[in-house]
Each structure stands twice: as C-alpha cells, then as structure tokens.
C-alpha cells in the first residue's frame, strides 16, 4: 500500500511541475518572478548562432532548473524557459557544435528532463548521456 502512495505522490509532483512549466511557457515572465543566469555560451562554428546554457529560477514553486536555448548571435536571453533543452537542476550539461547547424547536448541523466527538442532555429540537436 505504501508503494502505491509514493508512486501517486510522485506522479502528482511531476504533473504539478509540468503544469507550472506549461503555464510559464504560456505567460512568459509576466509575473516578474523568474530569473535566468547564464552559465556558458557556445557560438556556432560560423558565428551566426549560439547555444546558451543557463539556470532558470522561478522561486520556491519550481526551483532552479538547467536550460539550453539556441539563439541568433544578437538575440538576448530573456527571463523565459529554454527553447531547446530543460532538465532539473543538473549542472553537468555540456554543449558541443558538431557543425554550423548541428549541436550535441551532453548531460548526466540524474534529473528529470522536461524538454528535449530535436530541431530549433534550423539546428539539428543530438543528445548524449555521460557518466
């Protein structure tokens, strides 16, 4: 009986986090409660794009998570969720451009993955887990 309770509570937590993420994506930073801090920026080989690894924090309701966005070289990182990859607070994420329009995201699969796009802004994204 206890096992079912834990599974149910885990499912509820995942549903709440996913719902808050969806709400945040819908309204953006309209509430002014989120902040983003850049960890690393990796320019594409041709310099036209850049992959930005950052932490996004919307306070106690969602906590800190690790995000990746693919942006043009002049585009600003806004206080919005990443457009490419979102994982729970996992600092061990690395970005490697394979070609000008191919990016590999490497991460340790120790946290929940909330977003894992395979193509953004004309860039093909591959994923690799690391130990």
LUMMI-472503 format. One record per residue (C-alpha): x, y, z; residue number from 0. Coordinates in steps of 0.02 Angstrom, whole numbers, padded with zeros to 5 digits. Layout:
+--------+--------+--------+-----+
:      u :      v :      w :   i :
+--------+--------+--------+-----+
:      X :      Y :      Z : NUM :
...
+--------+--------+--------+-----+
// end
This chain:
+--------+--------+--------+-----+
:      u :      v :      w :   i :
+--------+--------+--------+-----+
:  00000 :  00000 :  00000 :   0 :
:  00140 :  00121 :  00041 :   1 :
:  00220 :  00089 : -00129 :   2 :
:  00064 :  00148 : -00219 :   3 :
:  00057 :  00305 : -00114 :   4 :
:  00235 :  00351 : -00164 :   5 :
:  00200 :  00320 : -00347 :   6 :
:  00043 :  00425 : -00338 :   7 :
:  00131 :  00568 : -00248 :   8 :
:  00275 :  00559 : -00373 :   9 :
:  00150 :  00569 : -00516 :  10 :
:  00065 :  00719 : -00437 :  11 :
:  00232 :  00808 : -00415 :  12 :
:  00279 :  00777 : -00597 :  13 :
:  00107 :  00837 : -00654 :  14 :
:  00119 :  00996 : -00550 :  15 :
:  00295 :  01037 : -00613 :  16 :
:  00242 :  01003 : -00793 :  17 :
:  00088 :  01113 : -00769 :  18 :
:  00190 :  01255 : -00696 :  19 :
:  00314 :  01239 : -00839 :  20 :
:  00172 :  01246 : -00967 :  21 :
:  00097 :  01398 : -00880 :  22 :
:  00265 :  01485 : -00876 :  23 :
:  00292 :  01450 : -01062 :  24 :
:  00119 :  01521 : -01098 :  25 :
:  00132 :  01682 : -00998 :  26 :
:  00320 :  01706 : -01005 :  27 :
:  00391 :  01813 : -00867 :  28 :
:  00233 :  01915 : -00845 :  29 :
:  00235 :  01889 : -00658 :  30 :
:  00414 :  01951 : -00645 :  31 :
:  00461 :  01810 : -00528 :  32 :
:  00585 :  01716 : -00638 :  33 :
:  00768 :  01745 : -00666 :  34 :
:  00898 :  01672 : -00783 :  35 :
:  01085 :  01662 : -00754 :  36 :
:  01199 :  01615 : -00897 :  37 :
:  01322 :  01475 : -00860 :  38 :
:  01404 :  01458 : -01030 :  39 :
:  01383 :  01519 : -01209 :  40 :
:  01449 :  01417 : -01355 :  41 :
:  01450 :  01504 : -01525 :  42 :
:  01414 :  01401 : -01681 :  43 :
:  01563 :  01368 : -01796 :  44 :
:  01503 :  01501 : -01919 :  45 :
:  01463 :  01626 : -01780 :  46 :
:  01283 :  01653 : -01836 :  47 :
:  01205 :  01563 : -01687 :  48 :
:  01248 :  01524 : -01508 :  49 :
:  01194 :  01392 : -01385 :  50 :
:  01165 :  01463 : -01212 :  51 :
:  01169 :  01354 : -01056 :  52 :
:  01084 :  01439 : -00910 :  53 :
:  00997 :  01415 : -00744 :  54 :
:  00817 :  01471 : -00733 :  55 :
:  00738 :  01503 : -00563 :  56 :
:  00557 :  01546 : -00533 :  57 :
:  00563 :  01538 : -00345 :  58 :
:  00501 :  01411 : -00221 :  59 :
:  00360 :  01342 : -00330 :  60 :
:  00476 :  01271 : -00464 :  61 :
:  00654 :  01288 : -00402 :  62 :
:  00809 :  01301 : -00509 :  63 :
:  00822 :  01205 : -00671 :  64 :
:  00953 :  01196 : -00808 :  65 :
:  00905 :  01258 : -00982 :  66 :
:  00979 :  01272 : -01156 :  67 :
:  00922 :  01395 : -01289 :  68 :
:  00982 :  01415 : -01466 :  69 :
:  00985 :  01600 : -01510 :  70 :
:  01049 :  01708 : -01651 :  71 :
:  01213 :  01796 : -01614 :  72 :
:  01122 :  01961 : -01572 :  73 :
:  00969 :  01889 : -01484 :  74 :
:  00955 :  01921 : -01297 :  75 :
:  00924 :  01786 : -01169 :  76 :
:  00760 :  01834 : -01088 :  77 :
:  00690 :  01775 : -00922 :  78 :
:  00598 :  01634 : -01010 :  79 :
:  00622 :  01447 : -01014 :  80 :
:  00746 :  01372 : -01135 :  81 :
:  00688 :  01334 : -01312 :  82 :
:  00792 :  01177 : -01334 :  83 :
:  00825 :  01077 : -01176 :  84 :
:  00764 :  01085 : -00996 :  85 :
:  00818 :  00970 : -00857 :  86 :
:  00801 :  00976 : -00669 :  87 :
:  00944 :  01062 : -00579 :  88 :
:  01085 :  00971 : -00669 :  89 :
:  01244 :  01075 : -00683 :  90 :
:  01337 :  00940 : -00781 :  91 :
:  01274 :  00988 : -00955 :  92 :
:  01393 :  01024 : -01098 :  93 :
:  01366 :  01094 : -01272 :  94 :
:  01467 :  01039 : -01425 :  95 :
:  01438 :  01105 : -01601 :  96 :
:  01467 :  00962 : -01723 :  97 :
:  01436 :  01076 : -01874 :  98 :
:  01365 :  01250 : -01902 :  99 :
:  01187 :  01180 : -01891 : 100 :
:  01214 :  01027 : -01781 : 101 :
:  01230 :  01035 : -01591 : 102 :
:  01259 :  00895 : -01467 : 103 :
:  01199 :  00916 : -01288 : 104 :
:  01285 :  00802 : -01163 : 105 :
:  01212 :  00775 : -00990 : 106 :
:  01205 :  00657 : -00843 : 107 :
:  01033 :  00577 : -00835 : 108 :
:  01012 :  00605 : -00648 : 109 :
:  00870 :  00730 : -00659 : 110 :
:  00701 :  00736 : -00744 : 111 :
:  00705 :  00800 : -00924 : 112 :
:  00561 :  00921 : -00959 : 113 :
:  00603 :  00974 : -01137 : 114 :
:  00711 :  00887 : -01267 : 115 :
:  00691 :  00963 : -01441 : 116 :
:  00773 :  00884 : -01593 : 117 :
:  00772 :  01040 : -01702 : 118 :
:  00770 :  01226 : -01658 : 119 :
:  00804 :  01377 : -01769 : 120 :
:  00865 :  01263 : -01910 : 121 :
:  00986 :  01171 : -01795 : 122 :
:  00982 :  00982 : -01777 : 123 :
:  01006 :  00931 : -01595 : 124 :
:  01077 :  00765 : -01539 : 125 :
:  01089 :  00708 : -01359 : 126 :
:  01218 :  00602 : -01270 : 127 :
:  01218 :  00547 : -01091 : 128 :
:  01380 :  00546 : -00996 : 129 :
:  01438 :  00460 : -00839 : 130 :
+--------+--------+--------+-----+
// end
